[in-house]
Amino acid sequence: MRIKICGLTKEEDALLAADLGAWALGFIFYPKSPRYVAPEAAASIIEAVRRRSQNPPDCIGVFVNENVDDIRKIQKLTGIDRVQLHGDEAPELCTQFSGSIKAVRLFSETDLESVAAFDGIIDYLLIDAAVKGQYGGTGQLANWELAKKAKSSSAPLILSGGLDPETVKAAWDAVQPWALDLSSGVEQEPGIKDHEKLRRLFREEI
Ligand SMILES: O=C(O)c1ccccc1N[C@@H]1O[C@H](COP(=O)(O)O)[C@@H](O)[C@H]1O
């Protein structure tokens, strides 16, 4: 099971997720999020993870409708491995970044048409819950039936949205994604991870 742990703001949480075997760690650079982390703080956490982990996970920066120059500045400052574009970014913007993850919220079947436009441009397609007025970190489940249909994309699928240690197995069995992404479902409070929930998650046999 490949797992991304997102919304990290503390070094000890990131180190634990890395030690438990997370495939990727996510840092939210969207100022309106309660999980926002300043780029300087993220840089220090990423440096610690790379120095102290045997097998350092991919470090991913999450952006919402940010401009290309500001994303590049944060990439350079933090050393993130990839960007996750979690807003209304057009395919043209995604072409500016190699190895990107594009998050898509599927409200209905018609939104599947927008997924096709990213074929060949992105490295991973992330399906998140569709909640009007919120870009992510909602704690709501995505529509797994629509997520399954999005697997027709050429990009490997990462399933996200409201997952926690209790729901990951059902999500994995139902959608068979390439990876799962968890944030609020392994928190004590926004931005602070619950170590017991993280341990329970990685004990799940999927
Ligand atoms: O976590 C946030 O606050 C956030 C804000 C804006 C865009 C994305 C955000 N997080 C991403 O949302 C999904 C699902 O989160 P959850 O498991 O439902 O809490 C995940 O990919 C986070 O990276």
The ligand as an ORCA input file, in Angstrom:
! r2SCAN-3c Opt
* xyz 0 1
  O      -5.620     20.137      3.913
  C      -5.987     21.259      3.526
  O      -6.299     22.158      4.312
  C      -6.050     21.546      2.055
  C      -6.374     22.814      1.637
  C      -6.426     23.108      0.293
  C      -6.148     22.158     -0.647
  C      -5.826     20.872     -0.258
  C      -5.777     20.541      1.082
  N      -5.482     19.275      1.505
  C      -5.600     18.117      0.676
  O      -6.918     17.649      0.652
  C      -6.924     16.248      0.459
  C      -7.928     15.567      1.372
  O      -7.804     15.890      2.685
  P      -8.643     15.131      3.826
  O      -8.025     13.763      3.967
  O     -10.073     15.075      3.413
  O      -8.421     15.942      5.045
  C      -5.491     15.773      0.657
  O      -4.958     15.522     -0.636
  C      -4.789     16.963      1.203
  O      -3.520     17.027      0.645
*
